[in-house]
Amino acid sequence: MFDHVLLFTIAAGAALWILLGLQARLRLTRAKHPSLQGHAAIARRIARIMPFYEYGGEKLFACDGAPEEVARQRKTDFERLGAHFSDRAPKTLAAGKAIESGVSDASFVNAHRVPFQFRSEVRRTFPLTNLVDASHGNRVRDLDGNWSYDLSGSYGVNVFGHELYKQCLERGFERAQPLGPVLGAYHPVVNDNVERLRRLSGLDEVSFHMSGTEAVMQAVRLARYHTNRPRIVRFAGAYHGWWDGVQVGIGSQRRATDVYTLRDMHPASLKVLQTRRDIAAVLVSPLQTLHPNRAAPGDATLVSGRDGTGGHDRDRYARWLHQLRSVCSERGIALIMDEVFSGFRLAAGGAQEYFGVAADLVTYGKSLGGGLPVGVLCGTHHFMKRYRDDRPMDVCFARGTFNSHPYVMTCMNEFLRHLESPAVASSYEQLHPLWDRRTATLNRALEERDLPIRLANVGSLLTVHYLAPSRYNWMFQFYLRAHELSLSWTGTGRLIMSHDYTEADFAAVSDRFLAAAEKMRHAGWWWHPPKWSDRANRRQILREMLAARLGGYRTLDASGNAVTGRVR
Ligand code: PMP
């Protein structure tokens, strides 16, 4: 009898344990975004089996079934643009070619400017490179002496304009010169930096690192150390640097079981945070307000339209951050605000100030170095402490040869002083109305001309949306470049504007933008079959991929027929 009771109790306990496990699993599944961004493991598997194929010959200009006349128009303009780039910048292109063979990143970037189906022909015709040797105001110069407006924003570093960073570097170097690159000891300017960073972040302590990626690594490590929990939560689409502890899915080979990628702005994710006991930290990149659950839009994946609706809603995102804040406080989870990009761009106090939410740990980088490489972590005393008084060997180890480099510290100090100057502090009051108005004005002009492009923005960060379900929207980046607007390699997904753009500068950029769009329309790239949609595009591409996988072809011949061969 006793045996039976014991057995029954064990079986009931095991059943309950399994049920609870299943329930937790189900909760996690519900909190995943129904896209590849939300499913890292599936995305990696798909990336492995995705076949390479490309459009050859005439198909390059008519993969959407465009009539001959439209395809001819496209081809003529494609060749005209190619000749324009080659004639305009022969020296730059030759130097770029040399770089590409020796710098793996240059080769990677050049291979990922457009969707892969068009890659070879585009690279042959537009051998583009981003080589520049001077900047002045908001323009940059290539090796052939051509000046372009810089819309690339130096990956977000350039908040205040190149001239400001040149000044920070010059003054900062002068101040650090007597010491030189002595490492390990602190330059006395560190104290002033810490005071300013405390004021800015509202937090107690600071640690210095060499990149935004490293600042994030340290934040995550400290959160695990203090909570004694293994897992962290990030949201679908968000970028937190290239460390494979947070960069999971396509691009990283690690099967990360210690990271949950959950759905941004969704109650199912809150439920996971409310119920699990293994979560050390939630990582938030506030830029996701512009495109929740999606990666920063890049032209290499622009195979159709790009969502022209929605856009950023400050109040809605602020409400979401408040919900996260409150569940993190309840459950002892560290809220890490990754302000590597948003710090100093959305407000002097970054997204914390802009959305009115206080984090436990905040990462900064980019602009803060005054033009030099940097990563900074600010946090509460509780989360920043790296050892325990009662357990002498239980420490959280983090170093870095170049952390607190004297030149970086003095340049940072120049930057922070500039940030806190009354003129800059008051310019932030106008920042959002100013860029909202500029974006709206350009959108109105696009609408009046019936051009299928719109811009969305959060402050000075702009993104281009494409309304036409065209297979060729990625071509717009080349029209912009031909109109002397310089973009980063990801193309039109992110136009990162510096705050030194005057009304006249922005008007000049807008004129070029409109002229580029008119040219693109004139060349027929926005033609699409009647009653066509983004969905129809995606379906067609899926069919092509399946055919490539099953049929074993990698190239379509001049008339668009599959040429058999092995799939690469
Ligand atoms: N976090 C965010 C939000 C970023 O935008 C970036 C850089 N784009 C990083 C982290 C990584 O910074 P870094 O490139 O300096 O390593």
Boltz pocket constraint, residues with backbone or C-beta under 6 A from the ligand:
constraints:
  - pocket:
      binder: B
      contacts: [[A, 155], [A, 210], [A, 211], [A, 212], [A, 213], [A, 214], [A, 216], [A, 239], [A, 240], [A, 241], [A, 242], [A, 285], [A, 338], [A, 339], [A, 340], [A, 341], [A, 342], [A, 365], [A, 366], [A, 374]]
      max_distance: 6.0
